[in-house]
Amino acid sequence: MPSTAQAQINPPFRFIALVALLTALMAMSIDTMLPAQGAMVKELGGLPVDEPLIMLLFFVGNMIGIPVFGPLSDAVGRKPSVFASLVVYIIGSLVCFWAWSFTALLIGRFIQGFGAAGPRIVSIAMVRDGAKGNAMAKTMSFVMSVFMLVPIFAPSIGQFVLIFSSWHFIFLGLTVMALIVGLWLGFGQDETLAPENRRKFAVGQFWSAAVEVVNNRIALGYTLATGMVFGVFTTYLSVCRRIYVDQYHMGTWFPIIFGSCAICLAAAMILNGNLVHRLGMVKLSRMAMLAYVGVWIAVCALSLVYSGQPPLYLLLPLFGIWFFTAGFTFGNFNAMALEPMGHIAGMAAAVSGVISQAMGIGLGYIAGRAYDGSLTGLSVYFVIFALIAIVITTWSEGGRQIARKSMA
């Protein structure tokens, strides 16, 4: 049987697979909706301009759930917290399944998002319980690769359901998935947080953890950088159907195009897991962000040349490169934000998640409004977001260098 030290360096595959499945529940709740949102609005009497609320309310509920389930997991353990959140998630999914109005659907999506916060945020804390440093980044990279593999097939699942049945059954499938995850966690995984490491649940403790994260230059910097990157993806999720279906008239090809871009992201995250030990998180993510900016500058230039509608044969390769470079940021940024916060992993993950997700929702709303059937305004916003992320991480790493000099 491996020693504790070995277990911390090399978490068993079954543990990584479970954490990946917990994370995938969040991704499935987002991406299976994309082809079906128009049908939901039409059937339930909503207005076309309200379609983004189906996604937005899920993210808002998720953001509110993070500071609940993160601290709760530090107090009662990881498994009880996930069980409680899965119950909430299932309730929200069933409300959506039986939705009798567009308002009821939005309420269900909010509840579903609130419940999805548990598996998402507690799974990160579970990784932090058993791995540190580059080992944590490697594990997170593989977990996040599964999270981003889901968009390869999830929109096609939503499209498949629409062809043979009603969109209601998408939510029934998500309910079944949540039940399977709960059974696996209950019977196939031990508690990762030892009783002696638990902290009493209190609202004040979340505030004190927030103060500690904000006052730590490394944790704050990479949390804010994550928010900037997440803002790009929130915007993309909000407008991608309109880009591919309305602007470029791709129709049923939308799930395939969406999934093809996701392959590039997942491949990069898997590659990141192999390169992070060789190059380190900081250097790898910095190189990726520079390429990230370059891609969006190119998209912006093409948009200006082609009056906001670059040809797809030029645009899609650039989108693929963008997704690939993003794959070297998510896992590394999350790992570096939590690295100094090991003593409050659950609450720190909650604080970091709330800040980055609030930024993503806000930035996504602002940038999404810039989309008017042209990619010009959208690409300008994405260049700005990426440049700000680079500036923030540079400032954060300056704090690390100062700390090293003071220790010397």
C-alpha positions in Angstrom: 0.0 0.0 0.0 1.5 3.4 -1.0 2.6 5.7 1.7 0.8 9.0 2.5 3.6 10.9 0.8 3.3 8.8 -2.3 -0.4 9.2 -2.3 0.0 13.0 -2.2 2.3 12.9 -5.2 0.4 10.4 -7.3 -3.4 10.4 -6.5 -5.0 7.1 -7.6 -6.7 7.0 -11.0 -10.1 6.2 -9.4 -9.9 9.3 -7.4 -9.0 11.5 -10.4 -11.9 9.9 -12.4 -14.4 10.6 -9.6 -13.3 14.2 -9.3 -13.4 14.5 -13.1 -17.0 13.2 -13.1 -18.0 15.6 -10.3 -16.6 18.4 -12.4 -18.2 17.1 -15.6 -21.7 17.5 -14.0 -21.2 21.2 -14.2 -20.1 21.1 -17.8 -23.0 18.9 -18.9 -25.4 21.3 -17.2 -24.0 24.1 -19.4 -23.3 22.6 -22.8 -26.3 20.3 -23.3 -28.5 23.4 -23.1 -26.9 25.2 -26.1 -28.8 23.6 -29.0 -32.1 23.5 -27.0 -32.3 27.0 -25.6 -34.3 28.3 -28.6 -36.8 25.6 -28.3 -37.2 26.2 -24.5 -37.9 29.9 -25.1 -40.4 29.2 -27.9 -42.3 26.5 -26.0 -42.5 28.3 -22.7 -43.5 31.7 -24.1 -40.3 33.5 -23.4 -38.9 36.4 -25.5 -35.9 35.8 -27.8 -33.9 38.5 -26.0 -34.4 36.5 -22.7 -32.6 33.4 -24.1 -29.3 34.2 -22.4 -31.0 34.1 -19.0 -31.2 30.3 -19.3 -27.4 30.3 -19.0 -27.0 33.4 -16.9 -29.3 32.3 -14.1 -27.4 29.0 -13.8 -24.1 30.9 -13.4 -25.7 33.2 -10.8 -27.0 30.3 -8.7 -23.6 28.6 -9.0 -21.8 31.7 -7.8 -24.1 32.0 -4.8 -23.7 28.3 -3.9 -19.9 28.5 -3.9 -19.5 30.3 -0.5 -22.0 27.9 1.0 -20.6 24.5 0.0 -17.0 25.5 0.2 -17.0 26.5 3.9 -19.5 23.7 4.6 -17.0 21.1 3.3 -14.3 22.5 5.6 -16.7 22.0 8.5 -18.4 18.7 8.0 -16.2 17.0 5.4 -16.1 16.8 1.6 -18.6 13.9 1.1 -21.5 15.3 3.2 -21.2 18.6 1.4 -21.3 17.0 -2.0 -24.3 14.9 -1.0 -26.3 17.9 0.1 -25.5 19.8 -3.0 -26.5 16.9 -5.2 -29.9 16.8 -3.6 -30.3 20.5 -4.4 -29.1 19.9 -7.9 -31.6 17.1 -8.5 -34.5 19.3 -7.2 -33.5 22.1 -9.7 -33.2 19.6 -12.5 -36.7 18.2 -11.8 -38.2 21.7 -11.6 -36.7 22.3 -15.1 -38.0 19.0 -16.3 -41.6 19.8 -15.2 -41.3 23.5 -16.1 -44.7 25.0 -16.8 -43.5 28.5 -17.7 -40.3 30.3 -18.7 -40.1 31.8 -15.3 -40.3 28.3 -13.7 -37.5 27.2 -16.0 -35.3 30.1 -14.9 -36.1 29.3 -11.2 -35.1 25.7 -11.8 -31.9 26.7 -13.6 -31.0 29.0 -10.6 -31.6 26.1 -8.2 -29.7 23.7 -10.4 -26.7 26.1 -10.6 -26.7 26.5 -6.8 -26.6 22.7 -6.4 -23.8 22.3 -9.1 -21.6 24.6 -7.0 -21.0 21.8 -4.5 -19.4 19.2 -6.9 -17.5 21.9 -8.6 -15.9 23.7 -5.7 -15.6 20.7 -3.3 -13.9 18.6 -6.0 -11.1 21.2 -6.2 -10.7 21.1 -2.4 -10.5 17.3 -2.6 -7.6 17.6 -5.0 -5.9 20.1 -2.7 -6.4 17.6 0.2 -4.3 15.0 -1.5 -1.8 16.8 -3.7 0.5 19.9 -3.6 2.4 22.1 -6.0 3.1 20.8 -9.5 1.4 17.5 -8.5 -1.8 19.4 -7.8 -1.5 21.2 -11.1 -1.0 18.0 -12.9 -4.1 16.4 -11.3 -6.1 19.6 -11.9 -5.1 19.6 -15.5 -6.3 16.1 -16.1 -9.6 16.9 -14.2 -10.1 20.0 -16.2 -9.4 18.2 -19.4 -12.5 16.0 -18.7 -14.4 19.2 -17.9 -13.5 20.5 -21.3 -14.0 17.2 -23.1 -17.6 17.4 -22.2 -18.3 20.2 -24.7 -17.1 17.9 -27.5 -20.2 15.7 -27.2 -22.6 17.5 -24.9 -24.1 19.8 -27.5 -24.6 16.8 -29.8 -26.5 15.1 -26.9 -28.8 18.1 -26.6 -29.3 18.1 -30.4 -30.0 14.3 -30.3 -32.6 14.7 -27.6 -34.4 17.4 -29.7 -34.5 15.2 -32.7 -36.1 12.2 -31.0 -37.9 13.8 -28.0 -38.4 17.0 -26.0 -35.8 19.2 -24.4 -37.4 18.2 -21.0 -35.5 14.9 -21.2 -32.2 16.7 -21.1 -32.9 17.6 -17.5 -34.0 14.0 -16.7 -30.7 12.7 -18.0 -28.8 15.2 -15.8 -30.8 14.0 -12.8 -29.7 10.4 -13.5 -26.1 11.5 -13.9 -26.3 13.2 -10.5 -27.6 10.1 -8.9 -24.8 8.0 -10.4 -22.1 10.5 -9.1 -23.7 10.4 -5.6 -23.6 6.6 -5.5 -20.0 6.4 -6.7 -18.9 9.0 -4.1 -20.8 7.2 -1.3 -19.5 3.7 -2.0 -16.2 4.2 -3.8 -14.4 7.1 -2.1 -13.2 7.7 1.4 -13.4 11.1 3.0 -10.3 13.2 2.1 -10.5 15.8 4.9 -9.3 14.4 8.3 -11.5 15.4 11.3 -8.6 17.2 12.9 -8.3 19.5 9.9 -11.9 20.6 9.9 -13.0 24.1 10.8 -16.2 25.2 12.5 -18.8 26.5 10.0 -19.4 30.2 10.4 -20.1 33.1 8.1 -17.4 35.1 9.7 -14.8 32.5 8.7 -15.7 32.9 5.0 -15.1 36.6 5.4 -11.8 36.0 7.2 -10.8 33.6 4.4 -11.8 36.2 1.8 -9.6 38.8 3.6 -6.7 36.3 3.6 -7.1 35.5 -0.1 -7.3 39.2 -1.0 -4.3 40.1 1.0 -2.2 37.3 -0.5 -0.7 38.8 -3.7 -0.3 35.4 -5.4 -3.8 34.1 -4.5 -5.5 37.3 -5.5 -3.6 37.8 -8.7 -4.3 34.4 -10.1 -7.9 34.5 -9.0 -8.4 37.8 -10.9 -6.6 36.4 -13.9 -8.9 33.4 -13.8 -11.8 35.7 -13.8 -10.5 37.5 -16.9 -10.1 34.3 -18.8 -13.5 33.0 -17.6 -15.0 36.3 -18.9 -13.9 35.4 -22.4 -15.5 31.9 -22.1 -18.7 33.2 -20.5 -19.1 35.6 -23.4 -18.4 32.9 -25.9 -21.0 30.6 -24.4 -23.5 33.4 -24.5 -23.1 34.2 -28.2 -21.6 31.1 -29.9 -25.0 29.8 -31.1 -25.7 33.2 -32.6 -22.3 33.4 -34.2 -22.4 29.9 -35.8 -26.2 29.7 -36.5 -27.4 33.2 -37.1 -24.2 34.9 -38.4 -22.6 32.1 -40.4 -25.8 30.0 -41.0 -24.2 26.7 -39.9 -27.4 25.2 -38.5 -27.0 21.6 -37.5 -23.2 21.9 -37.8 -23.1 24.0 -34.7 -22.5 21.1 -32.2 -19.7 19.7 -34.4 -17.9 23.1 -34.7 -18.4 23.7 -31.0 -17.0 20.3 -30.1 -14.1 20.5 -32.5 -12.8 23.7 -30.7 -13.2 21.9 -27.4 -10.9 19.1 -28.6 -8.1 21.6 -28.8 -8.7 22.8 -25.3 -8.8 19.3 -23.8 -5.7 18.3 -25.7 -3.8 21.3 -24.3 -4.9 20.4 -20.8 -3.7 16.9 -21.1 -0.4 18.1 -22.6 -0.2 20.6 -19.7 -0.2 17.8 -17.3 2.9 16.3 -18.9 4.8 19.6 -19.4 4.1 21.3 -16.0 6.8 19.3 -14.2 9.3 20.2 -16.9 8.6 23.9 -17.4 6.6 24.9 -14.3 3.2 26.5 -14.0 4.3 30.1 -14.2 6.4 29.8 -17.4 3.9 27.5 -19.2 0.9 29.7 -18.5 2.8 32.9 -19.4 3.8 31.5 -22.8 0.2 30.5 -23.4 -1.2 33.9 -22.5 1.1 35.6 -24.9 -0.1 33.4 -27.7 -3.7 33.9 -26.5 -3.4 37.6 -27.0 -1.8 37.1 -30.4 -4.7 35.0 -31.6 -7.3 37.7 -30.6 -5.3 40.4 -32.2 -5.3 38.4 -35.4 -9.1 37.9 -35.1 -9.5 41.6 -34.5 -7.4 42.5 -37.6 -9.4 40.0 -39.8 -12.7 41.4 -38.5 -11.6 44.9 -39.5 -10.5 43.7 -43.0 -13.7 41.7 -43.6 -16.2 44.1 -42.0 -16.8 42.0 -38.9 -17.3 38.7 -40.7 -14.0 36.9 -41.4 -14.4 33.7 -43.5 -14.8 30.6 -41.5 -11.8 28.9 -43.1 -9.7 31.6 -41.5 -11.7 32.0 -38.2 -12.0 28.4 -37.1 -8.2 27.7 -37.1 -7.7 30.8 -35.0 -10.5 29.7 -32.6 -8.8 26.3 -32.4 -5.5 27.9 -31.4 -7.3 30.1 -28.9 -8.8 27.1 -27.2 -5.5 25.3 -27.2 -3.7 28.2 -25.5 -6.5 28.5 -23.0 -5.9 24.9 -22.0 -2.6 26.0 -20.4 -4.2 28.6 -18.2 -7.3 27.2 -16.3 -5.7 24.4 -14.3 -2.5 26.3 -13.7 -4.2 29.5 -12.6 -6.5 27.6 -10.2 -3.6 25.7 -8.8 -1.4 28.7 -8.3 -4.3 30.7 -6.7 -4.8 27.9 -4.1 -1.2 27.0 -3.5 -0.6 29.4 -0.6 -4.0 28.6 0.9 -3.6 24.9 1.8 -4.7 25.5 5.5 -8.1 26.8 4.3 -8.4 25.0 1.0 -12.2 24.7 1.0 -12.9 28.3 1.9 -10.1 29.6 -0.3 -11.5 27.7 -3.2 -14.9 29.2 -2.5 -13.6 32.7 -2.3 -11.5 32.3 -5.4 -14.5 30.8 -7.2 -16.9 33.5 -6.2 -14.5 36.3 -7.3 -13.5 34.7 -10.6 -17.1 33.7 -11.5 -18.6 37.1 -10.6 -15.9 38.6 -12.9 -16.8 36.2 -15.6 -20.5 36.9 -15.4 -20.0 40.6 -15.4 -17.4 40.7 -18.2 -19.5 38.2 -20.2 -22.5 40.5 -19.9 -20.5 43.6 -21.0 -18.7 41.9 -23.9 -21.8 40.0 -25.0 -23.6 43.2 -25.5 -20.9 44.2 -27.9 -21.9 41.4 -30.3 -24.2 42.8 -32.9 -23.7 40.3 -35.7 -20.1 41.4 -36.1 -16.9 40.0 -34.5 -15.1 43.3 -34.4 -16.3 44.6 -31.0 -16.1 41.1 -29.4 -12.5 40.6 -30.5 -11.5 44.0 -29.1 -12.9 43.1 -25.7 -11.1 39.7 -25.7 -7.8 41.3 -26.5 -8.3 43.7 -23.6 -9.3 40.9 -21.2 -6.2 38.8 -22.1 -3.8 41.8 -21.8 -5.2 42.6 -18.3 -4.7 38.9 -17.3 -1.1 39.1 -18.3 -0.6 42.4 -16.3 -2.2 40.9 -13.3 -0.2 37.7 -13.3 3.0 39.7 -13.8 2.1 41.7 -10.7 1.3 38.6 -8.8 4.6 36.9 -9.6 6.4 40.1 -8.4 5.0 39.3 -5.0 6.5 35.9 -5.1 9.9 37.3 -5.9 9.6 39.8 -3.0 8.7 37.0 -0.6 11.8 35.0 -1.7 14.1 37.9 -1.3 12.7 38.6 2.2 13.3 35.0 3.2 16.8 35.1 1.9 
